[in-house]
């Protein structure tokens, strides 16, 4: 028999109690710091920050080329305005192709973090390839690669936010996230123009690749966030959160069982024997509940205690079943919902017009005012700066109504688009572009939580697929808008292009917001009908 190895030095005379106390202190110190890191990696705020940074990086990469890509195509490669529009549209083609792939895999395996890491790494590689491009077709391949990588950030990032934030706060969170996206798009043209003019052709793309690598490391730091439990609309509000606690309450007031359970659970943290007693009591309570249920089925009568137990446990059991098996639907079924269709139509119109402005405004400013890339980048910030109000727009949409805020944004957007045909100097472009950017943000920001409401209300398990539809629509509009604007601009000029886009917005608004417009008209009619009645009663 092998005996214990004797200890030497000071450890041989250390008291047993003191030794265990020292070890426990060291363990507590390690656990304390480990728990801080554990909470930080899984905090909803950390996930929101990572998603915001991913959208920021994606928009910086996208915006960097806006003031310099027309110059590169026309001066370095000898292309035309339609070639510029096609190159801008290639980003959308890559985004459209990759979005369903990322969405289906993410919803199937319920993992958001790893696909985002793959997408960000691909964005860095594609951006480096852009800096090495020597002809037009290599630029097209690199641009498609950038769009394909961006599909992960938009689809999975927005799905991650919908996973961990409640619906009544989702608009504010997504508004703040979209604000980061707007900041990236605002800085992108300025950064791209500065690096291109003062540091050469490759400098903007190397900067963007380094930013993508930094974002990759940030995504690697966080853990896969815990997903919140969504409740179908048929379940009472009292059972929406904290299912176990609500199952022990009657009429919103905690029962004696709740108080005792909380006290004994707190004691279990300091006493392992007490924890075992709670486990034994729980097993005994489950056996007792099963016995009472069998008696009820056999004899057809319910005692007071068994009825109370049944009434308390049934909501939690029903809720847990609903949470365990959420509906997994196809993208076609999601797209058949009219609310989702309205969101997608509004997205297509707004994004087509906004993306159509990007390739032709630098050409028009150079033609009209001989603007440099830096001046063009500064002018574009007038359209992007108002989108910093996205968080406030999302807050208002959560309280006023998503579609009503979006309808107001569509009206502002139409007027701003029509007014862009008038300016003839740098300062005259500032105000129309500011309203142009604000209207676009007011349209798109409320649509994201509106689509999440549909998923939550119907109990679907398809946030990534839902936002994949949004991204596919957005990417399709980013392909259609620049190509259409390039051809119209080449044949009719900038003012007529903006007038045609404005007419498109005005014509599409009654179709998209038909339900909201009908509701407002019905309310006005009700007020008009009630006014004579109230006067006659008086």
KEDREN-256534 format. One line per field, with one value per residue (C-alpha): x, y, z; residue in one letter; residue number from 0. Coordinates in nm, 4 decimals. Layout:
<bagus>
px = (X;...)
py = (Y;...)
pz = (Z;...)
res = (A;...)
n = (NUM;...)
</bagus>
This chain:
<bagus>
px = (0.0000;0.1374;0.1155;0.0781;0.3900;0.5137;0.5217;0.8373;0.9139;0.6531;0.3642;0.4336;0.3430;0.0593;-0.2717;-0.5323;-0.7946;-0.5566;-0.4443;-0.7979;-0.8883;-0.5968;-0.6857;-1.0494;-0.9447;-0.7279;-1.0127;-1.2593;-1.0207;-0.9899;-1.3656;-1.4406;-1.2272;-1.3421;-1.7053;-1.6400;-1.4914;-1.7711;-2.0391;-1.8595;-1.8363;-2.2046;-2.3553;-2.6209;-2.4415;-2.1232;-2.3133;-2.4804;-2.1427;-1.9923;-2.2861;-2.2619;-1.8905;-1.9504;-2.2014;-1.9681;-1.6805;-1.8978;-2.0184;-1.6684;-1.5549;-1.8571;-1.8289;-1.4540;-1.4973;-1.7902;-1.5823;-1.2875;-1.4415;-1.5820;-1.2389;-1.0649;-1.2980;-1.3052;-0.9474;-0.7394;-0.9401;-1.1150;-1.4671;-1.8049;-2.0822;-2.2644;-1.9435;-1.9341;-2.2956;-2.2302;-1.9310;-2.1380;-2.4092;-2.1604;-2.1497;-2.5234;-2.4883;-2.2461;-2.4699;-2.7741;-2.5959;-2.4496;-2.7404;-2.9628;-2.6619;-2.5636;-2.9242;-3.0246;-2.7110;-2.7363;-3.1003;-3.0426;-2.7477;-2.8501;-2.5025;-2.4443;-2.0866;-1.8860;-2.0535;-1.9898;-1.6215;-1.6068;-1.7740;-1.5410;-1.2335;-1.3660;-1.4216;-1.0564;-0.9382;-1.1671;-1.0541;-0.6895;-0.7764;-0.9353;-0.6055;-0.4227;-0.6699;-0.5144;-0.8134;-1.1900;-1.2807;-1.0609;-1.2386;-1.5710;-1.4599;-1.3264;-1.6467;-1.8584;-1.6373;-1.6956;-2.0709;-2.0647;-1.8784;-2.1188;-2.4106;-2.2900;-2.2728;-2.6177;-2.8142;-2.6594;-2.5847;-2.9465;-3.0622;-2.8363;-2.9946;-3.3439;-3.2364;-3.1322;-3.3424;-3.7189;-3.9512;-4.0533;-3.6906;-3.5678;-3.6359;-3.4168;-3.1332;-3.1469;-3.1661;-2.8442;-2.6867;-2.7948;-2.6411;-2.3044;-2.3716;-2.4420;-2.1221;-1.9278;-2.0885;-2.0278;-1.6583;-1.5991;-1.6078;-1.3963;-1.1384;-1.1281;-1.0817;-0.8106;-0.6049;-0.6433;-0.5301;-0.2421;-0.1241;-0.1961;-0.4353;-0.3720;-0.3883;-0.7720;-0.8074;-0.5230;-0.6856;-1.0192;-0.8554;-0.6907;-1.0275;-1.1907;-0.9203;-0.9797;-1.3513;-1.2758;-1.0881;-1.3779;-1.6242;-1.3869;-1.3837;-1.7583;-1.9332;-2.2435;-2.5142;-2.7997;-3.1189;-3.4272;-3.7404;-4.0136;-4.3744;-4.6555;-4.9299;-5.1852;-4.9939;-5.0818;-4.8402;-4.7725;-4.6015;-4.3812;-4.0724;-3.9414;-4.1503;-4.0580;-4.1393;-4.4684;-4.5680;-4.5558;-4.7669;-5.1399;-5.2927;-4.9525;-4.8703;-4.5990;-4.7285;-4.5798;-4.4197;-4.2379;-4.0986;-3.9887;-3.8296;-3.6304;-3.5109;-3.4084;-3.2351;-3.0306;-2.9333;-2.8260;-2.5427;-2.3722;-2.4742;-2.4298;-2.6449;-2.9284;-2.8931;-2.9345;-3.2474;-3.3952;-3.3189;-3.4840;-3.7867;-3.8161;-3.8146;-4.0704;-4.2899;-4.2772;-4.3762;-4.6578;-4.7855;-4.7822;-4.9785;-5.2409;-5.2796;-5.3307;-5.5917;-5.7745;-5.7852;-5.8937;-6.1654;-6.2835;-6.2695;-6.0271;-5.9351;-5.8539;-5.4833;-5.4570;-5.6578;-5.4366;-5.1269;-5.2651;-5.3597;-5.0150;-4.8089;-5.0088;-4.9089;-4.5414;-4.5710;-4.7523;-4.4983;-4.2038;-4.3533;-4.3995;-4.0422;-3.8965;-4.0483;-4.0722;-4.1934;-3.9222;-4.0739;-3.9399;-3.8389;-4.1297;-4.3805;-4.2211;-4.2375;-4.6096;-4.7019;-4.8369;-4.6498;-4.3238;-4.4140;-4.4766;-4.1407;-3.9614;-4.1303;-4.0413;-3.6843;-3.6544;-3.7776;-3.5725;-3.2510;-3.2805;-3.3023;-3.0289;-2.7859;-2.8688;-2.7436;-2.4011;-2.2394;-2.3867;-2.3473;-1.9612;-1.9773;-2.2268;-2.0263;-1.7111;-1.8938;-2.0777;-1.8355;-1.5055;-1.5162;-1.2209;-1.2706;-1.2289;-1.4954;-1.7278;-1.6743;-1.7551;-2.0702;-2.1867;-2.1598;-2.4551;-2.6736;-2.5243;-2.4979;-2.8776;-2.8827;-2.7100;-3.0625;-3.1490;-3.1587;-3.4099;-3.6113;-3.6201;-3.7283;-4.0165;-4.1157;-4.1379;-4.3915;-4.5765;-4.5843;-4.3248;-4.5183;-4.6406;-4.2843;-4.1800;-4.4665;-4.3491;-3.9971;-4.1221;-4.2904;-3.9734;-3.7648;-3.9832;-3.9680;-3.5897;-3.5326;-3.7298;-3.5459;-3.2041;-3.2671;-3.2377;-2.8946;-2.6158;-2.3510;-2.1912;-2.3953;-2.7221;-2.6692;-2.6404;-3.0052;-3.1629;-2.9020;-2.9628;-3.3375;-3.2577;-3.0499;-3.2974;-3.5887;-3.4009;-3.3174;-3.6760;-3.8003;-3.5586;-3.4964;-3.8569;-3.8850;-3.6314;-3.8253;-4.1532;-4.0303;-3.9150;-4.2655;-4.4089;-4.1668;-4.2332;-4.6122;-4.6319;-4.3822;-4.1404;-3.7772;-3.6424;-3.4897;-3.1915;-3.4163;-3.6377;-3.3458;-3.2053;-3.5149;-3.4502;-3.0879;-3.1751;-3.4245;-3.1729;-2.9004;-3.1329;-3.2168;-2.8466;-2.8006;-3.0985;-3.0526;-2.6955;-2.7457;-3.0712;-2.9275;-2.6168;-2.8178;-3.0636;-2.7814;-2.5901;-2.8912;-3.0875;-2.8566;-2.8690;-3.1791;-3.4116;-3.2765;-3.3753;-3.7191;-3.7841;-3.6757;-3.9022;-4.2019;-4.1215;-4.1342;-4.4634;-4.6243;-4.5070;-4.6099;-4.9901;-4.9228;-4.6706;-4.8611;-5.2145;-5.3139;-5.1827;-5.3381;-5.6741;-5.6534;-5.5879;-5.8724;-6.1091;-6.0164;-6.0826;-6.4192;-6.5076;-6.4229;-6.6310;-6.9289;-6.9088;-6.8874;-7.2535;-7.3744;-7.1885;-7.3260;-7.6847;-7.6522;-7.5216)
py = (0.0000;0.3380;0.5997;0.9732;1.1574;1.3757;1.7515;1.9534;2.3079;2.5374;2.3466;2.0555;2.2595;2.4650;2.4036;2.2177;2.4889;2.7649;2.5685;2.5074;2.8689;2.9915;2.7575;2.8704;3.2353;3.1695;2.9776;3.2560;3.5085;3.3022;3.2367;3.6048;3.7131;3.4197;3.5109;3.8693;3.7496;3.4959;3.7621;4.0084;3.7589;3.6659;4.0060;4.1314;4.4666;4.2939;4.1203;4.4479;4.6245;4.3496;4.3611;4.7410;4.7202;4.4583;4.6850;4.9805;4.7920;4.6727;5.0259;5.1726;4.9197;4.9990;5.3770;5.3993;5.3326;5.5719;5.8853;5.7038;5.4173;5.6391;5.7997;5.4611;5.3204;5.6261;5.7554;5.4456;5.1910;5.4080;5.2894;5.4630;5.5669;5.2381;5.0503;5.2431;5.1523;4.7857;4.7775;4.9274;4.6696;4.3812;4.4341;4.3708;4.0612;3.9071;4.0074;3.8569;3.5286;3.4767;3.5905;3.2772;3.0519;3.2234;3.2528;2.8892;2.7517;2.9957;2.9114;2.5392;2.5101;2.8039;2.9531;3.3192;3.3800;3.1466;3.2547;3.6181;3.5368;3.3666;3.6646;3.9188;3.7193;3.6970;4.0725;4.1313;3.8972;4.0534;4.4045;4.3085;4.1633;4.4956;4.6730;4.4273;4.4551;4.5588;4.5460;4.5881;4.2198;4.1720;4.4709;4.3003;3.9771;4.1656;4.3692;4.0523;3.9065;4.2127;4.1786;3.8059;3.8687;4.1480;3.9026;3.7466;4.0757;4.1956;3.8713;3.7030;4.0210;4.1386;3.7850;3.7840;4.1060;3.9637;3.6512;3.8299;4.1491;4.1670;4.2977;4.6115;4.7262;4.5885;4.9058;5.1149;4.8602;4.8206;5.1967;5.2323;4.9582;5.1286;5.4480;5.2703;5.1600;5.5223;5.6430;5.3884;5.5014;5.8639;5.8082;5.5718;5.8250;6.0779;5.8161;5.6690;6.0068;6.1125;5.7932;5.7854;6.1468;6.1530;5.7916;5.6227;5.3733;5.0826;5.2763;5.2868;4.9135;4.8193;5.0339;4.8568;4.5125;4.5987;4.7173;4.3893;4.1872;4.3899;4.3187;3.9485;3.9458;4.1195;3.8590;3.5836;3.7349;3.7081;3.3800;3.2564;3.4598;3.2947;3.3301;3.4691;3.2613;3.3978;3.3570;3.3043;3.5632;3.3225;3.2977;3.5474;3.8323;3.7150;3.4077;3.5882;3.6075;3.4257;3.1168;2.9314;3.2225;3.2969;2.9347;2.9875;3.3059;3.3632;3.6868;3.8489;3.8061;3.5655;3.2647;3.1165;2.8493;3.1171;3.2838;2.9537;2.8458;3.1675;3.1489;2.7870;2.8417;3.1238;2.8991;2.6286;2.8452;2.8253;2.4732;2.1718;1.9531;2.2004;2.1851;1.8078;1.8517;2.0849;1.8310;1.5536;1.7725;1.8554;1.4891;1.4164;1.7054;1.5763;1.2270;1.3730;1.5796;1.2721;1.0764;1.3486;1.3599;0.9850;1.0034;1.2745;1.0613;0.7457;0.8814;1.1827;1.4191;1.6955;1.8015;2.1605;2.0967;1.9067;2.1694;2.4443;2.2489;2.1875;2.5521;2.6639;2.4219;2.4120;2.7589;2.6896;2.3464;2.4881;2.7693;2.5322;2.3165;2.6210;2.7299;2.3843;2.3461;2.6820;2.6636;2.6376;2.7779;2.8352;3.1691;3.1454;3.1223;3.4193;3.6226;3.5432;3.7524;4.0940;4.2825;4.1302;4.2080;4.5728;4.5936;4.4416;4.6743;4.9808;4.8548;4.7995;5.1482;5.3364;5.1410;5.1594;5.5363;5.5813;5.3419;5.4921;5.8297;5.6961;5.6359;5.9395;6.2151;6.2099;6.2225;6.5092;6.7075;6.6621;6.7649;7.0621;7.1917;7.0127;6.8528;6.6521;6.3141;6.4834;6.7425;6.4693;6.2717;6.5759;6.6480;6.2882;6.3273;6.5670;6.2698;6.0351;6.2595;6.2699;5.8908;5.9224;5.9830;5.6178;5.5340;5.8134;5.7013;5.3441;5.4695;5.6658;5.3721;5.1408;5.3751;5.5379;5.2491;5.1201;5.1752;5.5227;5.6452;5.4748;5.6447;5.9869;5.8964;5.7976;6.1367;6.3239;6.0997;6.1698;6.5474;6.5400;6.3275;6.5671;6.8681;6.7198;6.8150;7.1869;7.2612;7.4227;7.4826;7.2923;7.4666;7.4147;7.0378;7.0271;7.0696;6.8354;6.5685;6.6031;6.5430;6.2681;6.0818;6.1436;6.0184;5.7023;5.6270;5.6965;5.4464;5.1605;5.1698;5.0883;4.8057;4.5855;4.5519;4.5360;4.2171;4.0801;4.1419;3.9130;3.6346;3.6752;3.6949;3.3779;3.1826;3.1182;3.0179;3.2096;3.5467;3.4888;3.3820;3.6872;3.9262;3.7286;3.8333;4.1906;4.1709;3.9989;4.2742;4.5394;4.3816;4.3461;4.7154;4.7966;4.6123;4.7667;5.1231;5.1955;5.0245;5.2081;5.5399;5.4936;5.4459;5.7296;5.9644;5.8849;5.9616;6.2313;6.3827;6.4127;6.6358;6.4140;6.1061;6.2510;6.3534;5.9994;5.8501;6.0924;5.9922;5.6266;5.6918;5.8826;5.6069;5.3282;5.4873;5.4173;5.0536;4.9926;5.1711;5.0930;4.9394;5.2356;5.4934;5.3103;5.3026;5.6764;5.7525;5.5304;5.7116;6.0489;5.9289;5.8057;6.1418;6.3236;6.0937;6.1248;6.5039;6.5694;6.3052;6.4673;6.8085;6.6837;6.5093;6.8299)
pz = (0.0000;-0.0987;0.1754;0.1290;0.0237;0.3143;0.2528;0.3096;0.4180;0.5585;0.4047;0.6439;0.9535;0.7959;0.9773;0.7803;0.8248;0.7175;0.4143;0.2892;0.3577;0.1459;-0.1363;-0.1240;-0.1418;-0.4465;-0.6076;-0.5292;-0.6842;-1.0017;-1.0173;-0.9649;-1.2589;-1.4639;-1.4019;-1.5095;-1.8354;-1.8725;-1.8282;-2.0551;-2.3409;-2.3124;-2.2345;-2.4792;-2.4892;-2.6099;-2.8883;-2.9886;-2.9977;-3.2135;-3.4562;-3.4693;-3.5428;-3.8137;-3.9897;-3.9369;-4.1023;-4.3870;-4.4596;-4.4366;-4.6963;-4.9095;-4.8730;-4.9319;-5.3030;-5.3617;-5.4436;-5.6027;-5.7992;-6.0786;-6.1167;-6.1190;-6.3858;-6.6113;-6.5790;-6.5041;-6.7049;-6.9635;-6.8752;-6.9103;-6.6701;-6.7279;-6.6365;-6.3096;-6.2360;-6.3138;-6.0800;-5.7985;-5.8679;-5.8362;-5.4602;-5.4504;-5.6691;-5.4201;-5.1285;-5.2978;-5.3684;-5.0197;-4.8029;-4.8324;-4.7756;-4.4502;-4.3311;-4.3844;-4.2191;-3.9279;-3.8518;-3.8994;-3.6623;-3.4389;-3.4556;-3.5366;-3.4292;-3.6553;-3.9840;-3.8888;-3.8368;-4.1771;-4.3401;-4.1821;-4.2789;-4.6344;-4.6370;-4.5478;-4.8239;-5.0867;-4.9926;-5.0290;-5.3694;-5.4632;-5.3973;-5.6263;-5.9157;-6.2467;-6.4850;-6.4834;-6.4486;-6.1431;-5.9878;-6.0567;-5.8865;-5.5855;-5.5601;-5.5720;-5.2965;-5.0783;-5.1218;-5.0471;-4.7219;-4.6283;-4.6379;-4.3123;-4.1249;-4.2228;-4.2115;-3.9094;-3.7150;-3.7256;-3.6451;-3.3402;-3.2115;-3.2616;-3.0697;-2.7527;-2.7290;-2.6557;-2.9283;-2.7372;-2.7238;-3.0537;-3.2518;-3.0223;-3.0309;-3.4073;-3.4446;-3.2463;-3.4566;-3.7771;-3.6408;-3.6338;-3.9878;-4.0828;-3.9174;-4.1208;-4.4430;-4.3480;-4.2783;-4.5704;-4.8564;-4.6636;-4.5635;-4.9127;-5.0794;-4.8311;-4.8612;-5.2400;-5.2907;-5.0412;-5.0042;-5.3347;-5.4861;-5.2460;-4.9188;-4.8754;-4.9292;-4.6944;-4.4259;-4.4770;-4.4631;-4.1295;-3.9946;-4.1009;-3.9222;-3.6041;-3.6271;-3.6796;-3.3473;-3.1715;-3.2984;-3.1860;-2.8346;-2.7680;-2.7010;-2.8758;-2.6968;-2.5127;-2.7113;-2.5417;-2.5227;-2.7482;-2.6484;-2.8974;-2.8950;-2.7387;-2.4116;-2.1419;-2.0790;-1.7246;-1.8673;-2.1177;-1.8968;-1.5935;-1.6587;-1.3449;-1.1137;-1.2884;-1.2482;-0.8694;-0.8623;-0.8486;-0.9724;-1.0105;-0.6353;-0.5164;-0.3270;-0.0142;-0.2319;-0.4272;-0.1145;0.0360;-0.2946;-0.3211;0.0401;0.0144;-0.3189;-0.1674;0.1214;-0.1210;-0.2490;0.0899;0.1969;-0.0274;0.2028;0.1701;-0.2060;-0.1923;0.0216;-0.2402;-0.5135;-0.3135;-0.2417;-0.6093;-0.7047;-0.4323;-0.5514;-0.9090;-0.7962;-0.5871;-0.8819;-1.1068;-0.8405;-0.8123;-1.1894;-1.2056;-0.9296;-1.1205;-1.4354;-1.2496;-1.0217;-1.2275;-0.9277;-0.8445;-0.4938;-0.4033;-0.3756;-0.7032;-0.8926;-0.7594;-0.8578;-1.2057;-1.2581;-1.1524;-1.3583;-1.6802;-1.8182;-1.7611;-1.9190;-2.2221;-2.2548;-2.2310;-2.5046;-2.7241;-2.6608;-2.7163;-3.0623;-3.2436;-3.5994;-3.8644;-4.1834;-4.5319;-4.6767;-4.9213;-4.6345;-4.4605;-4.7813;-4.8208;-4.5158;-4.6227;-4.3498;-4.4660;-4.8291;-4.7395;-4.5616;-4.8594;-5.1095;-4.9024;-4.8722;-5.2457;-5.3371;-5.0777;-5.1340;-5.5143;-5.5113;-5.2491;-5.4176;-5.7571;-5.6373;-5.5356;-5.8777;-6.0566;-5.7958;-5.8107;-6.1906;-6.1840;-5.9291;-6.1341;-6.4498;-6.2989;-6.0324;-6.1113;-5.7666;-5.6332;-5.4582;-5.1181;-5.2002;-5.3230;-5.0032;-4.7912;-4.9895;-4.9410;-4.5635;-4.5859;-4.6860;-4.4281;-4.1228;-4.0544;-4.0389;-3.7000;-3.5710;-3.6393;-3.2677;-3.2018;-3.5050;-3.3726;-3.0284;-3.1810;-3.3997;-3.0972;-2.9395;-3.2284;-3.4743;-3.7153;-4.0356;-3.9454;-3.8926;-4.2156;-4.4021;-4.2831;-4.3935;-4.7386;-4.7789;-4.6809;-4.9046;-5.2099;-5.1636;-5.1086;-5.4203;-5.6374;-5.4903;-5.5771;-5.9420;-5.8538;-5.6883;-5.8895;-5.6187;-5.3301;-5.0588;-5.2435;-5.2278;-4.8476;-4.7423;-5.0032;-4.9316;-4.5559;-4.5978;-4.8470;-4.5889;-4.3050;-4.5128;-4.6097;-4.2463;-4.1355;-4.3941;-4.3317;-3.9549;-3.8453;-4.0966;-3.9153;-3.5851;-3.7813;-3.9488;-3.6129;-3.4763;-3.7437;-3.6508;-3.2799;-3.3187;-3.5258;-3.3172;-3.6020;-3.5550;-3.8532;-3.7681;-3.9954;-4.2835;-4.2311;-4.2406;-4.5308;-4.7251;-4.6190;-4.7299;-5.0562;-5.1330;-5.0324;-5.2420;-5.5401;-5.5134;-5.4901;-5.8166;-5.9943;-5.8661;-5.9867;-6.3244;-6.3889;-6.2702;-6.4852;-6.8043;-6.7299;-6.6333;-6.9508;-7.1720;-6.9844;-6.7203;-6.3428;-6.2903;-6.4948;-6.3180;-5.9809;-6.1097;-6.2378;-5.9059;-5.7186;-5.9317;-5.8573;-5.4827;-5.5034;-5.7112;-5.4791;-5.1488;-5.1673;-5.2551;-4.9763;-4.7008;-4.8169;-4.4815;-4.2809;-4.5140;-4.4978;-4.1176;-4.0992;-4.3409;-4.1418;-3.8227;-3.9842;-4.1128;-3.7667;-3.6188;-3.8823;-3.8250;-3.4480;-3.4531;-3.5623;-3.3176;-3.0305;-3.1275;-3.1446;-2.8090;-2.6610)
res = (X;X;X;X;X;X;X;X;X;X;X;X;X;X;X;X;X;X;X;X;X;X;X;X;X;X;X;X;X;X;X;X;X;X;X;X;X;X;X;X;X;X;X;X;X;X;X;X;X;X;X;X;X;X;X;X;X;X;X;X;X;X;X;X;X;X;X;X;X;X;X;X;X;X;X;X;X;X;X;X;X;X;X;X;X;X;X;X;X;X;X;X;X;X;X;X;X;X;X;X;X;X;X;X;X;X;X;X;X;X;X;X;X;X;X;X;X;X;X;X;X;X;X;X;X;X;X;X;X;X;X;X;X;X;X;X;X;X;X;X;X;X;X;X;X;X;X;X;X;X;X;X;X;X;X;X;X;X;X;X;X;X;X;X;X;X;X;X;X;X;X;X;X;X;X;X;X;X;X;X;X;X;X;X;X;X;X;X;X;X;X;X;X;X;X;X;X;X;X;X;X;X;X;X;X;X;X;X;X;X;X;X;X;X;X;X;X;X;X;X;X;X;X;X;X;X;X;X;X;X;X;X;X;X;X;X;X;X;X;X;X;X;X;X;X;X;X;X;X;X;X;X;X;X;X;X;X;X;X;X;X;X;X;X;X;X;X;X;X;X;X;X;X;X;X;X;X;X;X;X;X;X;X;X;X;X;X;X;X;X;X;X;X;X;X;X;X;X;X;X;X;X;X;X;X;X;X;X;X;X;X;X;X;X;X;X;X;X;X;X;X;X;X;X;X;X;X;X;X;X;X;X;X;X;X;X;X;X;X;X;X;X;X;X;X;X;X;X;X;X;X;X;X;X;X;X;X;X;X;X;X;X;X;X;X;X;X;X;X;X;X;X;X;X;X;X;X;X;X;X;X;X;X;X;X;X;X;X;X;X;X;X;X;X;X;X;X;X;X;X;X;X;X;X;X;X;X;X;X;X;X;X;X;X;X;X;X;X;X;X;X;X;X;X;X;X;X;X;X;X;X;X;X;X;X;X;X;X;X;X;X;X;X;X;X;X;X;X;X;X;X;X;X;X;X;X;X;X;X;X;X;X;X;X;X;X;X;X;X;X;X;X;X;X;X;X;X;X;X;X;X;X;X;X;X;X;X;X;X;X;X;X;X;X;X;X;X;X;X;X;X;X;X;X;X;X;X;X;X;X;X;X;X;X;X;X;X;X;X;X;X;X;X;X;X;X;X;X;X;X;X;X;X;X;X;X;X;X)
n = (0;1;2;3;4;5;6;7;8;9;10;11;12;13;14;15;16;17;18;19;20;21;22;23;24;25;26;27;28;29;30;31;32;33;34;35;36;37;38;39;40;41;42;43;44;45;46;47;48;49;50;51;52;53;54;55;56;57;58;59;60;61;62;63;64;65;66;67;68;69;70;71;72;73;74;75;76;77;78;79;80;81;82;83;84;85;86;87;88;89;90;91;92;93;94;95;96;97;98;99;100;101;102;103;104;105;106;107;108;109;110;111;112;113;114;115;116;117;118;119;120;121;122;123;124;125;126;127;128;129;130;131;132;133;134;135;136;137;138;139;140;141;142;143;144;145;146;147;148;149;150;151;152;153;154;155;156;157;158;159;160;161;162;163;164;165;166;167;168;169;170;171;172;173;174;175;176;177;178;179;180;181;182;183;184;185;186;187;188;189;190;191;192;193;194;195;196;197;198;199;200;201;202;203;204;205;206;207;208;209;210;211;212;213;214;215;216;217;218;219;220;221;222;223;224;225;226;227;228;229;230;231;232;233;234;235;236;237;238;239;240;241;242;243;244;245;246;247;248;249;250;251;252;253;254;255;256;257;258;259;260;261;262;263;264;265;266;267;268;269;270;271;272;273;274;275;276;277;278;279;280;281;282;283;284;285;286;287;288;289;290;291;292;293;294;295;296;297;298;299;300;301;302;303;304;305;306;307;308;309;310;311;312;313;314;315;316;317;318;319;320;321;322;323;324;325;326;327;328;329;330;331;332;333;334;335;336;337;338;339;340;341;342;343;344;345;346;347;348;349;350;351;352;353;354;355;356;357;358;359;360;361;362;363;364;365;366;367;368;369;370;371;372;373;374;375;376;377;378;379;380;381;382;383;384;385;386;387;388;389;390;391;392;393;394;395;396;397;398;399;400;401;402;403;404;405;406;407;408;409;410;411;412;413;414;415;416;417;418;419;420;421;422;423;424;425;426;427;428;429;430;431;432;433;434;435;436;437;438;439;440;441;442;443;444;445;446;447;448;449;450;451;452;453;454;455;456;457;458;459;460;461;462;463;464;465;466;467;468;469;470;471;472;473;474;475;476;477;478;479;480;481;482;483;484;485;486;487;488;489;490;491;492;493;494;495;496;497;498;499;500;501;502;503;504;505;506;507;508;509;510;511;512;513;514;515;516;517;518;519;520;521;522;523;524;525;526;527;528;529;530;531;532;533;534;535;536;537)
</bagus>
